[in-house]
Amino acid sequence: MAWQLETLDPVFAERARREGIDALGQPVRRRPAAGGEPFRDALRRARPGEMLILAGYSPFRQIGPYREYGPVFLAAEPQPEPLPELASLLSRAGEEAYLGESVALRAYDGEQTLLEAALLPTREAEAKLTRWEARPEIAFAMLRFPAHGCYALRLNRSE
């Protein structure tokens, strides 16, 4: 696939962890995980008791009508594990899987304008992304958790 995974901006993650401030300048919330919270920095589910941070974040890089902020969980400390491959994230399903059974997919152009959106089973997302590869006007895609609409990860077109 011609997509590169992007999790959280490292400057945002460092500030949230070390200064306790989120992308909106608000204090973050720290607490032990109940288990199952999606860590946006590690692309995995939290284990019970693991310390997490809840903070406001925007995966958009420019000001515009589609720019939005929402809540994200990240691990309270940097994670040593390597990130999973995109194909692995899209092929795993179930409660323990990072993305779960279904996903909301959104395609954007270089000006961050929404071009297309789909709600589909996670296992079908790879086929949709492959079709989007043929559309040069699509600069990046976002995957979201459909029940809450929260940001899961960003996919940038590979160079």
C-alpha positions, -999 to +999 in steps of 0.1 A: +000+000+000+011+035-007+003+048+028+025+059+056+012+056+092+011+087+114+002+084+150+005+115+172+027+145+166+058+138+188+059+174+200+023+171+212+030+138+229+062+151+247+044+182+259+014+162+272+037+138+290+062+162+304+043+195+309+008+180+313-007+203+286-027+193+255-030+208+220-056+233+232-034+245+261-056+226+286-043+204+315-043+167+305-059+140+326-038+112+339-053+080+352-049+042+353-064+024+323-095+003+328-081-017+299-090-015+262-085+023+257-069+029+223-034+043+227-030+066+196+008+068+201+013+030+201-016+018+180-027-008+206-052-012+234-042-002+270-037-029+295-056-027+329-037-005+353-014+010+328-010+047+332-026+068+304-031+104+294-064+118+281-058+150+260-073+171+233-056+167+199-060+176+162-045+155+135-049+184+110-019+206+102-037+237+088-065+260+099-096+253+079-133+243+081-125+206+086-099+211+114-112+197+146-100+187+180-110+156+199-100+134+229-072+109+225-055+085+249-018+081+249+005+061+271+019+081+301+054+070+291+069+065+256+063+030+243+093+008+234+074-015+211+076-009+173+044+003+156+024-025+139+023-025+101-009-011+085-018-044+069-017-060+104-039-033+119-065-037+091-065-075+092-070-079+130-105-077+144-122-082+177-123-064+211-085-066+216-077-052+181-067-016+180-093-006+153-121-031+162-146-046+139-155-015+118-138+017+109-147+051+095-124+061+067-121+097+054-101+109+024-087+145+022-069+166-004-038+188+002-060+217+015-075+193+041-109+193+024-129+161+029-133+143-005-149+110+005-159+090+035-169+054+042-180+033+072-170-003+066-158-035+083-121-030+092-111-060+070-125-041+039-106-009+046-075-021+027-095-025-005-109+010-002-074+025+005-061+007-026-088+023-047-079+057-032-043+052-042-054+057-078-068+091-070-039+116-070-060+144-054-062+123-021-033+135+000-041+117+032-067+095+049-079+093+085-093+063+102-117+068+131-135+048+156-171+048+144-190+046+176-174+077+191-161+093+159-126+097+175-094+099+156-076+065+154-047+073+130-037+092+099-023+078+067-002+100+045+004+092+009+039+077+006+064+096-016 
